[in-house]
């Protein structure tokens, strides 16, 4: 069994594989639709393989409805898979552009895999420090960071998920 097989199994069992895919969709929104559309929209969450997108006007919502098939196709090409099945648009007030970042946002650390607070990153590094193989330790660090970012997003949008922390003991 290869390292890739072990990680694939771990990610599937922990539910992180699906959550990572959902976060990739949210992170790819602007890249897929372009800056002009992204400025008038806000991807909110992926639920049951459906991306829910807030739109600032009914005109834009109607235009996006016409483009739905093309947008899904572009996501499938971008992410090399058919995970995303549909888009749901709804009208709402968009968050203002991130001009004046809050103090909490300033304390967060951006990595290629997600955004975590400094204290979360220290906790994650402590969790994986016992892994002897440096490559495996780096992979687990990235998985933890992504998982923590996704977990926080879910906690903020869906109450009482009761997600259990990941355990690395069985793979050390």
TORFIRO-928555 format. One record per residue: x, z, y of N, C-alpha, C, O in turn. Coordinates in steps of 0.2 Angstrom, whole numbers, plus 5000, padded with zeros to 4 digits. Example, Ala and Ser with C-alpha at 12.3 -4.5 7.8 and 13.67 -1.06 7.14 Angstrom:
2
<rec <5066; 5039; 4972>; <5062; 5039; 4978>; <5066; 5039; 4984>; <5071; 5042; 4983>>
<rec <5064; 5035; 4989>; <5068; 5036; 4995>; <5064; 5039; 5000>; <5067; 5040; 5006>>
REM end
This chain:
172
<rec <5004; 5000; 4994>; <5000; 5000; 5000>; <5004; 5000; 5006>; <5009; 5004; 5007>>
<rec <5003; 4995; 5011>; <5007; 4995; 5017>; <5005; 5000; 5022>; <5000; 5003; 5022>>
<rec <5010; 5001; 5027>; <5008; 5005; 5033>; <5002; 5002; 5036>; <4997; 5006; 5038>>
<rec <5001; 4996; 5037>; <4995; 4993; 5040>; <4989; 4995; 5036>; <4984; 4996; 5039>>
<rec <4989; 4995; 5030>; <4983; 4996; 5026>; <4981; 5004; 5027>; <4975; 5005; 5027>>
<rec <4986; 5008; 5027>; <4985; 5015; 5028>; <4982; 5016; 5035>; <4977; 5020; 5035>>
<rec <4985; 5013; 5040>; <4982; 5014; 5047>; <4975; 5011; 5047>; <4970; 5014; 5050>>
<rec <4974; 5005; 5044>; <4967; 5002; 5044>; <4962; 5007; 5040>; <4956; 5008; 5043>>
<rec <4964; 5010; 5035>; <4959; 5014; 5031>; <4958; 5021; 5036>; <4952; 5023; 5036>>
<rec <4963; 5023; 5039>; <4962; 5029; 5043>; <4958; 5028; 5049>; <4953; 5032; 5050>>
<rec <4959; 5022; 5052>; <4955; 5020; 5058>; <4947; 5019; 5056>; <4943; 5021; 5059>>
<rec <4946; 5016; 5050>; <4939; 5015; 5048>; <4936; 5022; 5046>; <4930; 5023; 5048>>
<rec <4940; 5026; 5042>; <4937; 5032; 5040>; <4935; 5037; 5046>; <4930; 5040; 5046>>
<rec <4939; 5037; 5051>; <4938; 5041; 5057>; <4933; 5039; 5062>; <4931; 5042; 5066>>
<rec <4931; 5032; 5061>; <4926; 5029; 5066>; <4930; 5026; 5072>; <4927; 5024; 5076>>
<rec <4936; 5027; 5072>; <4940; 5025; 5078>; <4940; 5017; 5078>; <4941; 5014; 5084>>
<rec <4940; 5014; 5073>; <4941; 5006; 5073>; <4935; 5003; 5077>; <4936; 4999; 5081>>
<rec <4929; 5006; 5076>; <4923; 5003; 5079>; <4924; 5005; 5087>; <4923; 5001; 5091>>
<rec <4926; 5011; 5088>; <4926; 5014; 5095>; <4932; 5010; 5099>; <4931; 5008; 5105>>
<rec <4937; 5009; 5096>; <4943; 5005; 5099>; <4940; 4998; 5100>; <4942; 4995; 5106>>
<rec <4937; 4995; 5096>; <4934; 4988; 5097>; <4929; 4988; 5103>; <4929; 4984; 5107>>
<rec <4925; 4993; 5103>; <4920; 4994; 5109>; <4924; 4995; 5116>; <4922; 4992; 5121>>
<rec <4929; 4999; 5116>; <4933; 5000; 5122>; <4937; 4993; 5124>; <4937; 4992; 5130>>
<rec <4939; 4989; 5119>; <4942; 4983; 5120>; <4937; 4978; 5124>; <4939; 4975; 5128>>
<rec <4931; 4979; 5122>; <4926; 4974; 5125>; <4925; 4976; 5132>; <4925; 4972; 5137>>
<rec <4925; 4983; 5133>; <4924; 4985; 5140>; <4930; 4984; 5145>; <4929; 4982; 5150>>
<rec <4936; 4985; 5142>; <4942; 4983; 5145>; <4943; 4976; 5147>; <4946; 4974; 5152>>
<rec <4940; 4971; 5143>; <4941; 4964; 5144>; <4936; 4961; 5148>; <4936; 4955; 5149>>
<rec <4931; 4965; 5151>; <4925; 4962; 5154>; <4928; 4957; 5160>; <4926; 4951; 5160>>
<rec <4932; 4960; 5164>; <4934; 4955; 5170>; <4938; 4949; 5168>; <4937; 4944; 5171>>
<rec <4942; 4950; 5163>; <4946; 4945; 5160>; <4942; 4939; 5157>; <4943; 4933; 5158>>
<rec <4936; 4941; 5154>; <4931; 4936; 5151>; <4927; 4933; 5156>; <4926; 4927; 5156>>
<rec <4924; 4937; 5161>; <4919; 4934; 5165>; <4922; 4931; 5172>; <4919; 4928; 5176>>
<rec <4928; 4934; 5174>; <4931; 4932; 5180>; <4930; 4937; 5185>; <4925; 4941; 5185>>
<rec <4934; 4937; 5191>; <4934; 4942; 5196>; <4927; 4942; 5200>; <4924; 4947; 5201>>
<rec <4925; 4936; 5201>; <4918; 4935; 5205>; <4912; 4938; 5202>; <4909; 4942; 5205>>
<rec <4912; 4937; 5195>; <4906; 4940; 5192>; <4908; 4948; 5191>; <4903; 4952; 5191>>
<rec <4914; 4949; 5189>; <4915; 4957; 5188>; <4914; 4961; 5195>; <4912; 4967; 5194>>
<rec <4915; 4958; 5200>; <4913; 4961; 5207>; <4906; 4963; 5207>; <4904; 4968; 5211>>
<rec <4901; 4959; 5204>; <4894; 4960; 5205>; <4891; 4964; 5199>; <4885; 4965; 5198>>
<rec <4895; 4966; 5194>; <4893; 4969; 5188>; <4898; 4975; 5186>; <4903; 4976; 5189>>
<rec <4895; 4978; 5181>; <4899; 4984; 5178>; <4897; 4985; 5171>; <4891; 4987; 5169>>
<rec <4902; 4984; 5166>; <4900; 4985; 5159>; <4900; 4993; 5158>; <4904; 4996; 5160>>
<rec <4894; 4995; 5155>; <4893; 5002; 5155>; <4895; 5005; 5148>; <4899; 5010; 5147>>
<rec <4893; 5002; 5143>; <4895; 5004; 5136>; <4893; 4999; 5131>; <4889; 4994; 5132>>
<rec <4896; 5000; 5125>; <4894; 4995; 5119>; <4890; 5000; 5114>; <4893; 5005; 5112>>
<rec <4884; 4998; 5112>; <4880; 5002; 5108>; <4877; 4997; 5103>; <4873; 4993; 5105>>
<rec <4878; 4999; 5096>; <4876; 4994; 5091>; <4878; 4987; 5092>; <4874; 4983; 5091>>
<rec <4884; 4986; 5094>; <4887; 4980; 5095>; <4884; 4976; 5101>; <4885; 4970; 5101>>
<rec <4881; 4979; 5105>; <4877; 4976; 5111>; <4881; 4979; 5117>; <4881; 4985; 5118>>
<rec <4883; 4975; 5122>; <4887; 4977; 5128>; <4881; 4977; 5133>; <4877; 4973; 5134>>
<rec <4881; 4983; 5136>; <4876; 4985; 5141>; <4879; 4984; 5148>; <4884; 4987; 5149>>
<rec <4877; 4980; 5152>; <4880; 4978; 5159>; <4875; 4979; 5165>; <4870; 4977; 5165>>
<rec <4878; 4983; 5169>; <4874; 4984; 5176>; <4876; 4978; 5180>; <4881; 4976; 5181>>
<rec <4870; 4976; 5184>; <4871; 4970; 5188>; <4868; 4972; 5195>; <4863; 4976; 5195>>
<rec <4871; 4970; 5200>; <4869; 4972; 5207>; <4863; 4969; 5210>; <4860; 4971; 5215>>
<rec <4860; 4963; 5207>; <4854; 4960; 5209>; <4851; 4956; 5204>; <4854; 4954; 5199>>
<rec <4844; 4954; 5205>; <4841; 4951; 5200>; <4843; 4943; 5199>; <4842; 4940; 5194>>
<rec <4846; 4941; 5205>; <4848; 4934; 5205>; <4854; 4933; 5200>; <4854; 4929; 5196>>
<rec <4859; 4938; 5201>; <4865; 4938; 5196>; <4862; 4940; 5189>; <4865; 4937; 5185>>
<rec <4858; 4944; 5188>; <4855; 4945; 5182>; <4853; 4939; 5178>; <4854; 4938; 5172>>
<rec <4849; 4935; 5182>; <4846; 4929; 5179>; <4851; 4924; 5177>; <4851; 4921; 5172>>
<rec <4856; 4923; 5182>; <4862; 4919; 5181>; <4866; 4921; 5175>; <4867; 4917; 5171>>
<rec <4867; 4927; 5174>; <4870; 4930; 5168>; <4866; 4929; 5161>; <4869; 4928; 5156>>
<rec <4860; 4929; 5162>; <4856; 4928; 5156>; <4857; 4921; 5154>; <4857; 4920; 5148>>
<rec <4857; 4916; 5158>; <4859; 4909; 5156>; <4866; 4908; 5153>; <4867; 4904; 5149>>
<rec <4870; 4912; 5155>; <4877; 4912; 5153>; <4879; 4916; 5147>; <4884; 4916; 5145>>
<rec <4874; 4920; 5145>; <4875; 4925; 5139>; <4879; 4922; 5133>; <4883; 4925; 5131>>
<rec <4876; 4916; 5131>; <4879; 4913; 5125>; <4887; 4912; 5126>; <4891; 4913; 5122>>
<rec <4888; 4909; 5132>; <4895; 4907; 5133>; <4900; 4914; 5134>; <4905; 4914; 5132>>
<rec <4897; 4919; 5137>; <4901; 4925; 5138>; <4902; 4928; 5131>; <4908; 4930; 5130>>
<rec <4897; 4928; 5127>; <4898; 4931; 5120>; <4904; 4927; 5116>; <4908; 4930; 5113>>
<rec <4903; 4920; 5117>; <4908; 4916; 5114>; <4915; 4917; 5117>; <4920; 4917; 5113>>
<rec <4916; 4918; 5123>; <4922; 4920; 5126>; <4925; 4927; 5124>; <4931; 4927; 5123>>
<rec <4921; 4931; 5123>; <4923; 4938; 5120>; <4925; 4937; 5113>; <4931; 4940; 5111>>
<rec <4922; 4933; 5109>; <4924; 4932; 5102>; <4931; 4928; 5102>; <4935; 4930; 5098>>
<rec <4932; 4924; 5106>; <4939; 4920; 5107>; <4944; 4925; 5109>; <4949; 4926; 5106>>
<rec <4942; 4929; 5114>; <4947; 4934; 5117>; <4949; 4939; 5112>; <4955; 4941; 5112>>
<rec <4944; 4942; 5109>; <4946; 4947; 5104>; <4947; 4945; 5097>; <4947; 4949; 5093>>
<rec <4946; 4939; 5096>; <4947; 4936; 5089>; <4943; 4939; 5084>; <4945; 4942; 5079>>
<rec <4936; 4939; 5085>; <4931; 4942; 5080>; <4924; 4942; 5083>; <4923; 4940; 5089>>
<rec <4920; 4943; 5079>; <4913; 4943; 5080>; <4909; 4950; 5081>; <4903; 4951; 5079>>
<rec <4913; 4955; 5083>; <4911; 4961; 5084>; <4905; 4962; 5089>; <4899; 4965; 5087>>
<rec <4905; 4959; 5095>; <4900; 4959; 5100>; <4895; 4954; 5098>; <4896; 4948; 5097>>
<rec <4888; 4956; 5097>; <4883; 4952; 5095>; <4878; 4950; 5101>; <4875; 4945; 5101>>
<rec <4878; 4954; 5106>; <4873; 4953; 5111>; <4875; 4956; 5118>; <4879; 4961; 5118>>
<rec <4872; 4954; 5123>; <4873; 4957; 5130>; <4866; 4959; 5133>; <4861; 4955; 5132>>
<rec <4865; 4965; 5136>; <4859; 4967; 5139>; <4861; 4969; 5146>; <4866; 4972; 5148>>
<rec <4857; 4965; 5151>; <4859; 4966; 5158>; <4853; 4970; 5161>; <4847; 4970; 5159>>
<rec <4855; 4975; 5166>; <4850; 4978; 5169>; <4852; 4979; 5176>; <4858; 4979; 5178>>
<rec <4848; 4980; 5181>; <4849; 4981; 5188>; <4851; 4988; 5190>; <4847; 4992; 5188>>
<rec <4856; 4989; 5194>; <4858; 4996; 5196>; <4863; 4995; 5201>; <4866; 4990; 5203>>
<rec <4864; 5001; 5204>; <4869; 5002; 5209>; <4876; 5002; 5206>; <4877; 5007; 5202>>
<rec <4881; 4998; 5208>; <4887; 4998; 5205>; <4892; 5004; 5209>; <4890; 5006; 5214>>
<rec <4896; 5006; 5205>; <4901; 5011; 5208>; <4905; 5007; 5213>; <4907; 5002; 5212>>
<rec <4907; 5011; 5218>; <4911; 5008; 5223>; <4918; 5006; 5220>; <4920; 5009; 5216>>
<rec <4921; 5001; 5223>; <4928; 4999; 5221>; <4933; 5005; 5222>; <4932; 5009; 5226>>
<rec <4937; 5006; 5217>; <4942; 5012; 5217>; <4947; 5012; 5222>; <4953; 5011; 5221>>
<rec <4944; 5013; 5229>; <4949; 5013; 5234>; <4952; 5020; 5235>; <4958; 5021; 5235>>
<rec <4948; 5025; 5236>; <4950; 5032; 5236>; <4949; 5036; 5230>; <4943; 5038; 5228>>
<rec <4954; 5036; 5226>; <4954; 5039; 5219>; <4953; 5047; 5220>; <4957; 5050; 5224>>
<rec <4950; 5050; 5216>; <4949; 5057; 5216>; <4955; 5060; 5213>; <4960; 5057; 5210>>
<rec <4956; 5067; 5214>; <4962; 5070; 5212>; <4962; 5070; 5204>; <4968; 5069; 5201>>
<rec <4957; 5070; 5201>; <4957; 5070; 5193>; <4959; 5063; 5191>; <4963; 5063; 5186>>
<rec <4957; 5058; 5194>; <4960; 5051; 5192>; <4967; 5051; 5194>; <4971; 5047; 5190>>
<rec <4970; 5054; 5199>; <4977; 5054; 5200>; <4981; 5057; 5195>; <4987; 5056; 5194>>
<rec <4978; 5062; 5192>; <4981; 5066; 5186>; <4981; 5063; 5180>; <4984; 5065; 5175>>
<rec <4977; 5057; 5179>; <4977; 5054; 5173>; <4983; 5049; 5172>; <4986; 5047; 5177>>
<rec <4984; 5048; 5166>; <4990; 5043; 5164>; <4988; 5037; 5161>; <4984; 5037; 5156>>
<rec <4989; 5031; 5163>; <4987; 5025; 5161>; <4992; 5023; 5156>; <4998; 5022; 5157>>
<rec <4990; 5021; 5150>; <4995; 5018; 5145>; <4991; 5011; 5143>; <4985; 5010; 5145>>
<rec <4994; 5007; 5139>; <4991; 5001; 5136>; <4985; 5002; 5132>; <4981; 4998; 5131>>
<rec <4984; 5009; 5130>; <4979; 5010; 5125>; <4973; 5014; 5128>; <4968; 5015; 5125>>
<rec <4974; 5016; 5135>; <4968; 5020; 5138>; <4971; 5025; 5143>; <4977; 5024; 5145>>
<rec <4967; 5029; 5146>; <4968; 5033; 5151>; <4967; 5040; 5149>; <4962; 5042; 5146>>
<rec <4973; 5044; 5149>; <4972; 5051; 5147>; <4975; 5056; 5153>; <4979; 5053; 5157>>
<rec <4973; 5062; 5153>; <4975; 5066; 5158>; <4982; 5069; 5155>; <4984; 5068; 5149>>
<rec <4986; 5071; 5160>; <4993; 5073; 5158>; <4993; 5079; 5153>; <4997; 5079; 5148>>
<rec <4988; 5084; 5153>; <4987; 5089; 5148>; <4985; 5086; 5142>; <4988; 5089; 5137>>
<rec <4981; 5081; 5142>; <4979; 5078; 5135>; <4985; 5074; 5132>; <4986; 5075; 5126>>
<rec <4989; 5071; 5136>; <4995; 5068; 5133>; <5000; 5073; 5130>; <5003; 5071; 5125>>
<rec <5001; 5078; 5134>; <5005; 5083; 5131>; <5003; 5086; 5124>; <5007; 5087; 5119>>
<rec <4996; 5087; 5124>; <4993; 5089; 5117>; <4994; 5084; 5112>; <4996; 5086; 5106>>
<rec <4993; 5078; 5114>; <4994; 5072; 5109>; <5001; 5072; 5107>; <5002; 5071; 5101>>
<rec <5006; 5072; 5111>; <5013; 5072; 5109>; <5015; 5078; 5105>; <5018; 5077; 5100>>
<rec <5012; 5083; 5106>; <5013; 5089; 5101>; <5010; 5088; 5094>; <5013; 5090; 5089>>
<rec <5004; 5085; 5094>; <5001; 5083; 5088>; <5005; 5079; 5083>; <5005; 5079; 5077>>
<rec <5008; 5074; 5086>; <5012; 5069; 5083>; <5019; 5070; 5082>; <5023; 5066; 5079>>
<rec <5022; 5076; 5085>; <5029; 5077; 5085>; <5032; 5078; 5078>; <5038; 5077; 5077>>
<rec <5028; 5080; 5073>; <5030; 5081; 5067>; <5031; 5075; 5062>; <5034; 5076; 5057>>
<rec <5029; 5070; 5065>; <5029; 5063; 5061>; <5036; 5061; 5061>; <5039; 5060; 5067>>
<rec <5040; 5060; 5056>; <5047; 5059; 5056>; <5049; 5052; 5058>; <5053; 5050; 5062>>
<rec <5045; 5047; 5056>; <5046; 5040; 5057>; <5044; 5038; 5064>; <5038; 5039; 5066>>
<rec <5049; 5036; 5068>; <5047; 5035; 5076>; <5042; 5030; 5077>; <5038; 5030; 5081>>
<rec <5042; 5024; 5073>; <5037; 5019; 5073>; <5030; 5022; 5072>; <5026; 5020; 5075>>
<rec <5030; 5025; 5066>; <5023; 5028; 5065>; <5021; 5033; 5070>; <5015; 5033; 5072>>
<rec <5026; 5037; 5073>; <5024; 5042; 5078>; <5021; 5038; 5084>; <5016; 5041; 5087>>
<rec <5024; 5033; 5086>; <5022; 5029; 5092>; <5015; 5026; 5090>; <5011; 5026; 5095>>
<rec <5014; 5024; 5084>; <5007; 5021; 5083>; <5002; 5026; 5083>; <4997; 5025; 5086>>
<rec <5004; 5032; 5080>; <4999; 5037; 5080>; <4998; 5040; 5088>; <4992; 5042; 5089>>
<rec <5003; 5040; 5092>; <5002; 5042; 5099>; <4997; 5037; 5102>; <4993; 5039; 5106>>
<rec <4998; 5031; 5101>; <4993; 5026; 5104>; <4986; 5027; 5101>; <4981; 5026; 5105>>
<rec <4985; 5028; 5095>; <4979; 5029; 5092>; <4976; 5035; 5095>; <4970; 5035; 5097>>
<rec <4979; 5041; 5096>; <4977; 5047; 5099>; <4975; 5045; 5106>; <4969; 5047; 5108>>
<rec <4979; 5042; 5110>; <4977; 5041; 5117>; <4971; 5037; 5117>; <4966; 5038; 5121>>
<rec <4970; 5031; 5113>; <4964; 5027; 5114>; <4958; 5031; 5111>; <4953; 5031; 5115>>
<rec <4959; 5035; 5106>; <4953; 5039; 5104>; <4951; 5044; 5109>; <4945; 5045; 5109>>
<rec <4956; 5047; 5112>; <4954; 5053; 5117>; <4950; 5049; 5123>; <4945; 5052; 5125>>
<rec <4953; 5043; 5125>; <4949; 5040; 5131>; <4942; 5038; 5129>; <4937; 5039; 5132>>
<rec <4942; 5035; 5123>; <4935; 5033; 5120>; <4930; 5040; 5119>; <4925; 5039; 5121>>
<rec <4933; 5045; 5116>; <4929; 5051; 5115>; <4927; 5054; 5122>; <4921; 5056; 5122>>
<rec <4931; 5054; 5127>; <4929; 5056; 5134>; <4923; 5052; 5136>; <4918; 5054; 5139>>
<rec <4924; 5045; 5136>; <4919; 5041; 5138>; <4912; 5042; 5134>; <4907; 5042; 5138>>
<rec <4912; 5043; 5128>; <4906; 5044; 5124>; <4903; 5051; 5126>; <4897; 5052; 5127>>
<rec <4907; 5056; 5127>; <4905; 5063; 5129>; <4901; 5062; 5136>; <4896; 5066; 5137>>
<rec <4904; 5058; 5140>; <4901; 5057; 5147>; <4894; 5053; 5147>; <4890; 5054; 5151>>
<rec <4893; 5049; 5142>; <4887; 5045; 5141>; <4882; 5047; 5136>; <4876; 5046; 5137>>
<rec <4885; 5050; 5131>; <4880; 5052; 5125>; <4881; 5059; 5124>; <4887; 5061; 5121>>
<rec <4876; 5064; 5125>; <4877; 5071; 5124>; <4878; 5073; 5116>; <4875; 5069; 5112>>
<rec <4881; 5078; 5115>; <4882; 5081; 5108>; <4884; 5076; 5103>; <4881; 5076; 5097>>
<rec <4889; 5073; 5104>; <4892; 5068; 5098>; <4895; 5072; 5093>; <4896; 5071; 5087>>
<rec <4898; 5078; 5095>; <4902; 5082; 5091>; <4907; 5079; 5087>; <4908; 5079; 5081>>
<rec <4912; 5075; 5090>; <4917; 5071; 5087>; <4922; 5076; 5085>; <4925; 5080; 5089>>
<rec <4925; 5076; 5079>; <4930; 5080; 5077>; <4937; 5077; 5079>; <4937; 5071; 5079>>
<rec <4942; 5082; 5080>; <4948; 5079; 5081>; <4951; 5076; 5075>; <4950; 5077; 5070>>
<rec <4956; 5071; 5077>; <4959; 5067; 5071>; <4964; 5072; 5068>; <4967; 5076; 5072>>
<rec <4966; 5071; 5062>; <4970; 5075; 5059>; <4976; 5071; 5056>; <4975; 5066; 5053>>
<rec <4982; 5073; 5058>; <4988; 5069; 5055>; <4991; 5072; 5049>; <4996; 5069; 5047>>
<rec <4989; 5078; 5047>; <4993; 5082; 5042>; <4993; 5077; 5036>; <4998; 5077; 5032>>
<rec <4988; 5074; 5034>; <4988; 5070; 5028>; <4992; 5064; 5028>; <4993; 5061; 5022>>
<rec <4995; 5062; 5033>; <4999; 5056; 5033>; <5007; 5058; 5035>; <5011; 5053; 5036>>
<rec <5008; 5064; 5036>; <5015; 5066; 5038>; <5019; 5066; 5032>; <5025; 5067; 5033>>
REM end
